[in-house]
Amino acid sequence: MKIHFISIGGSAMHNLALALQAKGEKITGSDDAIFEPSKSRLEAKGLLPEKMGWFPEKITPEIDVIILGMHAKADNPELLKAQELGLTIYSYPEFLYEHAKDKTRVVIGGSHGKTTITSMILHVLHYHDIPADYMVGAQLEGFDRMVHLTKENEFIILEGDEYLSSPIDRRPKFHLYQANIALLSGIAWDHINVFPTFDFYVEQFDKFIHTMKNGGILVYNEEDKVLNDLVKKTTHPIKKYPYQTPDYIVSDGLTLLNTAEGEIPLEVFGKHNLQNLEGAKSICLHMGVSEEEFYEAIASFKGASKRMEKMIEGKTSVIFKDFAHSPSKVKASTDAVKEQYANRKILACLELHTYSSLNENFLSEYQNALDGADEAAVFYSPHAVQIKKLKEVTKAQIFEAFQRDDLHVFTDPKAFKDYLFKQNLENTALLLMSSGNYGGLDFEEVKSLVK
C-alpha cells in the first residue's frame, strides 16, 4: 500500500512509519518540524521529508491511506486536500485497530504505569522468544522500534493512551482498540485541557471498559479506590481479575520480591513498580506464560527509557531521570526513591512542563507530592506558560500548591542549573522528574556531579 503520514515526525508516528516500511509498505510523510531522535531514524531509512512544511500537491488519488497525527491541525492543507479527494484517513489508533482487528488485542491503560507495564510484558515475551505485535510509548532495550506489526502474530500488545486520537477525531485513543484483554492501572486526573473535570476524566475509563469485547478479560489494580469502584459497578459482560502490591522487602538498596520460587532480586523498585509488575504478571498468565517463566524473565527488566532511568551511580550517590510529571506519578517516584535509599538524603527536582501542570486550576493536585524528599526544587518556565496561553503562574502559587515552606522554586534555567551544580551529592539520591529538559539542561553534564 501507498501510505502518507501527515505529521510523520512524532514519537509514535515515526515509529509506525518505520514499522510499516519494514512490513513492505510504500511510505511518504510531511511535517513542519522534526527533532531527534525521529529525524535521524527517518533519515536512515530514507523517510525524512526533503523540506519541512505542508505540501498539498503530495496528496494524490494514488495514495491508499492517510495516517493523521495529533500534531497536525484540522485546517492542515494536506488534510484538506485528502478530504477533498475522498481518501481513506485514519488516526494512529484507528490504523492500529484496522491492522489488529483479527488478532487478540491486549490493551494496557490507566493514568500511570502504562508504558512500564507494557514494557514489562514485552520484556517477558522477548525473553522467552514469544512473538507478538506491539506498540509501546518508550524505546526498550533489545527492541529496534516502539512499533512492530506482522500478519502472522496472534497477539498485539497496545499501550492504551486516554488522550485524543486526532485533530478530527476527539475520542480517546484507547476507546478505538476494542480490547479482548485489558489492564487498568489506576485513575488520577490528567489532561485537564481535554477533560476539564475529574468526573469527565473518569467517564473515559468507564467508556473504555464498555468498548471491550463481550467475555473479555479485565485486569485491574484494586488498591486504586476510584478504579475499584468503577469496575465493581460495571455491568459489561467481562471477566474481572484484580491485582494488588505483591509482598516485597528492601534490603541494602535492593528490592527483593517474595515468591513461591523464593526471593527474587529486581532491577526496578518502588511500590508503584511492584504494582506494575503484578499487573504485568497477570496479563502474561492470560497470554499463556507460566508464573515461573514470568519471574525468570522479569528479574532482568531494567525499566523503560526515561522511566526511573538510572543515569549514573557512584559509591554513595545516584542520579535518576524520570518522566513523572502528573501529581500521582511525582509522588510515587519520590516515595519510591525514599524507600529504596532510606539512609540517604533525597533531593527531588520537578519541572512543571505540561498543560495540566501549569494550569492554576490544577496546581493544588500537587499537594504533598514532594513530601517524600528531604530537599525539593520546582522549575517552570513563564515562557512555556505564555506559549500554552495560560494565566501567569506565580512562585507564591507554587508554594501554596505544594504546601512546603522549604521548597526551592526556579523560573530561570541558569539559576536552576547553578543551584543543582552547587549540591554536594555525597550520600544522596538525586531524582530529576520532567517530560522536558529544565530549559536546556545537559543531562550528560549532570552526571559529573557524581564522583
Sequence and secondary structure as in RCSB ss.txt:
>XXXX:A:sequence
MKIHFISIGGSAMHNLALALQAKGEKITGSDDAIFEPSKSRLEAKGLLPEKMGWFPEKITPEIDVIILGMHAKAD
NPELLKAQELGLTIYSYPEFLYEHAKDKTRVVIGGSHGKTTITSMILHVLHYHDIPADYMVGAQLEGFDRMVHLT
KENEFIILEGDEYLSSPIDRRPKFHLYQANIALLSGIAWDHINVFPTFDFYVEQFDKFIHTMKNGGILVYNEEDK
VLNDLVKKTTHPIKKYPYQTPDYIVSDGLTLLNTAEGEIPLEVFGKHNLQNLEGAKSICLHMGVSEEEFYEAIAS
FKGASKRMEKMIEGKTSVIFKDFAHSPSKVKASTDAVKEQYANRKILACLELHTYSSLNENFLSEYQNALDGADE
AAVFYSPHAVQIKKLKEVTKAQIFEAFQRDDLHVFTDPKAFKDYLFKQNLENTALLLMSSGNYGGLDFEEVKSLV
K
>XXXX:A:secstr
 EEEEESTTSHHHHHHHHHHHHTT EEEEEBS   TTHHHHHHHTT S SSSB  GGG  TT  EEEE TTS TT
 HHHHHHHHHT  EEEHHHHHHHHHTTSEEEEEESSSSHHHHHHHHHHHHHHTT   EEE SS  TT S SEE  
SS SEEEEE   SEEETTEEEEGGGGS  SEEEE       TTT  SHHHHHHHHHHHHHHS TT EEEEETTSH
HHHHHHHH  SS EEEEE    EEEETTEEEEEETTEEEEES  SHHHHHHHHHHHHHHHHTT  HHHHHHHHTT
    TTSSEEEEE SSEEEEEE   SHHHHHHHHHHHHHHTTTSEEEEEEEE STTTT TTTGGGGTTTTTTSSE
EEEEE HHHHHHTT     HHHHHHHHT TT EEE  HHHHHHHHHT   TTEEEEEE SS TTT  HHHHGGG 
 
